[in-house]
Amino acid sequence: MLSMFQAGGFFMYPILLVSIIALGLFCERASFLYFRLKLDADAVFQKVMLSLEGMNFRGAIEECTRFEKHPLGRILKAGLLKSDRRDKEIERAMEEKIIQEIPRVKARINLLTLFANISTLLGLLGTIIGLIGAFQGVSNANEAMKQEMLASGISVAMLTTAFGLIVAIPCLVGYYVLNNRGDHLIDQFEEKALGLFNALSSMKQERETSC
């Protein structure tokens, strides 16, 4: 593998650099999305709802505060803090908080597609330059050596394309994995925010009816 890497020429090194950066980015984002944002959303939501069922708004807010490092805790808390306001204000408060959290969840994920494109293009550029060098060498070689030099030059040039694709494909896979995880989390935030909004709205209507 090392000999093939060295045979690929100069452009193998920029592609290698891109692969290292992409791997670091993937690990950082995967750690954030799968570990730091790991939370049993249903359990947290049920605890909040239990407090609300007992008309314990302070307890519900304190429950959200316990998970304030997680976006869901901040989103639900934003709605609870507006629970004495009109439905529109409650809804707007949680929507604004969700909009604030989306860029944090999706941050830098799209760079993986950029790295995939860069590695592919670097591979193609290396191949083209390698082929130019091969044909120039053939033009100066004697008749007996031309075929051997051309085959060798093409083989070396193709290594950069292969390496570029080897880097690009995992980058694209990583992008879709992280992007799907981000979409799942955002859907979860919206679902729980809607659930809280409906619960607060129903409680307000019950109070108004009883009065």
FENSUL-V72827 format. One record per residue. N is the residue number from 1. RES is the residue in one letter. PHI is phi in degrees with one decimal (* if undefined). BURIAL is 1 if it has 16 or more other ideal C-beta (glycine too) atoms within 10 Angstrom, else 0. Layout:
BEGIN
N;RES;PHI;BURIAL + N;RES;PHI;BURIAL
END
This chain:
BEGIN
1;M;*;0 + 2;L;-64.4;0 + 3;S;-65.7;0 + 4;M;-66.8;0 + 5;F;-62.6;0 + 6;Q;-66.0;0 + 7;A;-71.0;0 + 8;G;-71.3;1 + 9;G;90.7;1 + 10;F;-58.9;0 + 11;F;-70.0;1 + 12;M;-66.3;1 + 13;Y;-73.6;0 + 14;P;-60.8;1 + 15;I;-64.9;1 + 16;L;-62.3;0 + 17;L;-61.9;0 + 18;V;-60.2;1 + 19;S;-64.4;1 + 20;I;-66.9;0 + 21;I;-63.9;0 + 22;A;-62.8;1 + 23;L;-63.7;0 + 24;G;-61.7;0 + 25;L;-63.6;1 + 26;F;-61.2;1 + 27;C;-63.1;0 + 28;E;-65.0;0 + 29;R;-69.4;1 + 30;A;-64.5;0 + 31;S;-62.1;0 + 32;F;-67.7;1 + 33;L;-76.6;1 + 34;Y;-96.5;0 + 35;F;-114.9;0 + 36;R;-67.7;0 + 37;L;-98.9;1 + 38;K;-76.1;0 + 39;L;-159.6;1 + 40;D;-80.5;0 + 41;A;-61.0;1 + 42;D;-63.1;0 + 43;A;-65.3;0 + 44;V;-62.9;1 + 45;F;-63.3;1 + 46;Q;-64.1;0 + 47;K;-64.3;1 + 48;V;-63.0;1 + 49;M;-66.0;0 + 50;L;-62.5;0 + 51;S;-64.7;1 + 52;L;-67.7;1 + 53;E;-61.4;0 + 54;G;-90.0;0 + 55;M;58.2;0 + 56;N;-97.3;0 + 57;F;-66.3;1 + 58;R;-64.6;0 + 59;G;-64.3;0 + 60;A;-64.9;1 + 61;I;-66.4;1 + 62;E;-63.5;0 + 63;E;-62.8;1 + 64;C;-67.2;1 + 65;T;-63.1;0 + 66;R;-60.1;0 + 67;F;-113.0;1 + 68;E;-68.7;0 + 69;K;-72.0;0 + 70;H;-96.5;1 + 71;P;-53.8;1 + 72;L;-62.9;1 + 73;G;-61.5;1 + 74;R;-68.6;1 + 75;I;-66.0;1 + 76;L;-64.9;1 + 77;K;-64.4;1 + 78;A;-60.0;1 + 79;G;-70.3;1 + 80;L;-66.0;1 + 81;L;-66.8;0 + 82;K;-106.0;1 + 83;S;-63.7;1 + 84;D;-93.0;0 + 85;R;-97.7;0 + 86;R;-68.1;0 + 87;D;-55.4;0 + 88;K;-62.4;0 + 89;E;-69.9;0 + 90;I;-62.2;1 + 91;E;-61.6;1 + 92;R;-64.8;0 + 93;A;-62.2;1 + 94;M;-73.6;1 + 95;E;-62.4;1 + 96;E;-61.6;0 + 97;K;-67.8;1 + 98;I;-63.0;1 + 99;I;-61.7;0 + 100;Q;-68.3;0 + 101;E;-81.1;1 + 102;I;-57.4;1 + 103;P;-61.2;0 + 104;R;-70.9;0 + 105;V;-69.8;1 + 106;K;-92.0;1 + 107;A;-55.5;0 + 108;R;66.6;0 + 109;I;-62.9;1 + 110;N;-67.8;0 + 111;L;-64.8;1 + 112;L;-64.1;1 + 113;T;-69.8;1 + 114;L;-62.4;0 + 115;F;-65.2;1 + 116;A;-62.5;1 + 117;N;-66.3;0 + 118;I;-62.7;1 + 119;S;-64.7;1 + 120;T;-63.9;1 + 121;L;-68.2;0 + 122;L;-63.0;1 + 123;G;-62.9;1 + 124;L;-67.3;0 + 125;L;-63.6;0 + 126;G;-61.5;1 + 127;T;-64.7;1 + 128;I;-63.0;0 + 129;I;-65.6;0 + 130;G;-64.2;1 + 131;L;-68.0;1 + 132;I;-60.1;0 + 133;G;-63.4;0 + 134;A;-64.7;1 + 135;F;-68.6;0 + 136;Q;-66.1;0 + 137;G;-65.2;0 + 138;V;-64.8;0 + 139;S;-65.4;0 + 140;N;-99.9;0 + 141;A;-92.1;0 + 142;N;-77.4;0 + 143;E;-59.5;0 + 144;A;-70.3;0 + 145;M;-96.2;0 + 146;K;-58.8;0 + 147;Q;-64.5;0 + 148;E;-65.8;0 + 149;M;-68.4;1 + 150;L;-66.1;1 + 151;A;-62.6;0 + 152;S;-66.2;0 + 153;G;-65.0;1 + 154;I;-65.3;0 + 155;S;-60.7;0 + 156;V;-65.7;1 + 157;A;-63.8;1 + 158;M;-68.2;1 + 159;L;-61.4;1 + 160;T;-68.7;1 + 161;T;-63.0;1 + 162;A;-61.0;0 + 163;F;-67.4;1 + 164;G;-60.2;1 + 165;L;-71.2;0 + 166;I;-61.2;0 + 167;V;-81.1;1 + 168;A;-65.8;1 + 169;I;-62.1;0 + 170;P;-62.2;1 + 171;C;-61.4;1 + 172;L;-67.0;0 + 173;V;-61.5;0 + 174;G;-60.9;1 + 175;Y;-60.7;1 + 176;Y;-67.4;0 + 177;V;-63.1;1 + 178;L;-70.0;1 + 179;N;-65.2;1 + 180;N;-65.3;0 + 181;R;-63.8;1 + 182;G;-62.3;1 + 183;D;-61.5;0 + 184;H;-62.3;0 + 185;L;-64.9;1 + 186;I;-64.2;1 + 187;D;-60.9;0 + 188;Q;-65.4;1 + 189;F;-61.3;1 + 190;E;-65.4;0 + 191;E;-63.5;0 + 192;K;-70.6;1 + 193;A;-64.0;1 + 194;L;-65.2;0 + 195;G;-60.9;0 + 196;L;-66.8;1 + 197;F;-59.5;1 + 198;N;-62.0;0 + 199;A;-65.8;1 + 200;L;-65.5;1 + 201;S;-64.1;0 + 202;S;-65.2;0 + 203;M;-63.6;0 + 204;K;-68.0;1 + 205;Q;-65.5;0 + 206;E;-64.0;0 + 207;R;-64.5;0 + 208;E;-65.1;0 + 209;T;-67.3;0 + 210;S;-67.0;0 + 211;C;-76.6;0
END
